[in-house]
């Protein structure tokens, strides 16, 4: 209850399309497709709504973003639980396209880091190598954390009774994450 300091509702931005030499370019597609987001620095939950959103979409977005709020609170107050969640979930494959997308970003970043590490970072000027390596380490950690954070929010949606993903189907395999979720939240 004390996690969310402010809750904002915004209208979804209009899609900006630009003609680039006969090719239509979507200038703000990521911004438009974001239906909610959590700002941990401000403890602020933001939802974007439009007239065509269904009740299930609104509930799903709210519970998903609340999952992020809980994740950040646990990470700050019980980081050992977050590490246990990661260990428990590591061998379970993601169950949604979004989960697969986030895991692919993380593992792709890790593979690239491993490649550069093996080759001694020779693709970069010598004076830039330490900075590039430090940035790469931060990026791998960021994408790993993002994967587990998003996974938690998907499971949180299910646990809060929003068991239908965006297209109205129950997410198959999500039950594999229930015991790690309960442990993360101190429920078992």
N, C-alpha and C positions, 0 to 999 in steps of 0.2 A: 504494500500500500504506500509506503514511503519512498519507493524507488522512483516513481514518475513525478517529477516536480512540475512539469507542464505538459499539456496535451493540446496540440494544434491540429486543426482541420483546414486543409487548403483545397482549392480547386486544382484538378489535374491541368498542367500547362498544355497549351495548344501545340500540336506538332508543327515544327517549322521545316518546310521543304524548300530546298533551293535547287535551281536548275544549273548544273555545272556542265556546260558544253553538251547539252542534250541528255545528261544523266541526272536523274532526280536523286538528291542527297538529303537524307534525314539529318538535320542539324542537332536535334536534341532528343533523339529516340530513347536513350537511356533515361533521361530525365522524365520523359513522358511515361515510360513503362514502369517507373518506380511508383508503387501505390502506397508505400509507407516507408518510414525510416526512423531509426533510433539515433539520437545524438547523445552519446555517453558523456561528453564534456559538459552538457547542460542538463542531463537527465530529462531529456525532452523527447516525447513520442509525437511523431508527425504522421498524419494520414492525408492522403490525397484522394478526393472523391470526385465522381462525375455522375451525371444523372442516370447513366446506364449501368452503374454498379449494382449487383444484386446484394441482398442481405448477407448471403454466404460469403461473397467476396469481401464485404466490409468486416464481417466477423473474423474471417480468415486473416485479413491484413492486420487487424487489431491484435489477435492472439499471436500472430507471427512476430510482430514488433515487440509485444510484451515479452515474448521469449528472449529477444535480444536484450531487453532491459534486465531480465532475470540473469541472463548469462553474464553480463557485465558486473552485476552486483555480486554474483558468486565468485567471479574471477577476482574481484577486489577483496572480498571478505574471506573466501575459502579457496585459494588458488590450487590447493592440493586436490580438491574435488574436481576441478576442471581437468587437471592432469590425469586423474583416474578415469574421467569420462572419455578422454582421448584414448587411453589404453584400452578401455572396454569396447570402444566403437571402432578401433583401428582395423580389425579383421572383418567387420561387417560391411558389405558393399552398400553404397548409397542406393536408395530406393526410388528416387525421382530424377527427372532430367536436370532439375536445378541442383540437386546434390551431386550428380555426376559431373555437371559443368564446374562446380566449385572444387571438387576433388581433382578434376583434370587440370585446372589452373594451378593448384598447389603442387601436384606431382610433376607437371610440366616445368614449373619454376625450379623444383628440386633437381630434376634431370639436367636442366640447363646449368644449374650451379655445379652439379657433380662433374659435368663435362668440362667446364672452365677450371674447376679444381684439379681435375686429372691432367689437364693440359698446361697448368701453371699460369693461367690467365694471360697467355701470350697474345690473345686477340686485342689486348688493350696496351696502350703505352705504359711503360714501366712505372712512371710517376703517378698513374691513375689506378693501378692495380689494387692497392689496399682499399681505396675508397670504393671502387667497383665491387670488391669482395664484401666489404662491410655492408653496402647497400643490398647486395644479393642475399646476404644472410638475413637481413631485416625483411626483405620481400618474401623469402621462403617462410619465415616465421609468421608474417602477416597472412599469407594465403592459407597456411595450415590452420591458424586460429580462425580465419574466416570460414573455412570449410566446417569445422566443428561447431562454430557459432550458428551457422545457417542450418546445419543438421539438427542442432538442439531446438531451433525455432520451429522446424518442421515437426519434430516429435512433440513439442509443446502444443502445437495446433491440435494434434491428434489427442493428446492427453486432456485438453480442454473441451473436447467434444466436437471440434471442428475437423472431423475425420474425412472430409471430402476435399480433395485438392482442387485446384482452380476449375478443372473441367468436370467436377461432380463425381469423380471416381475415388473410391477408397484407395489410399496409397498402399500397395501390396508390399509386404515385408517390413512395414514400420514397427510391427510388434517386436522385432528383434532388438529394437533400441529401448524398449520399455524398462527393463531392469537397470541398464546404465542410467536412464533418466531418473528413475526412483532413487538410485544411489546418489546421483548428483544433487538432488534436492533433499536428501536426508529422509526419504520416505520408506526406506527398507532397512 
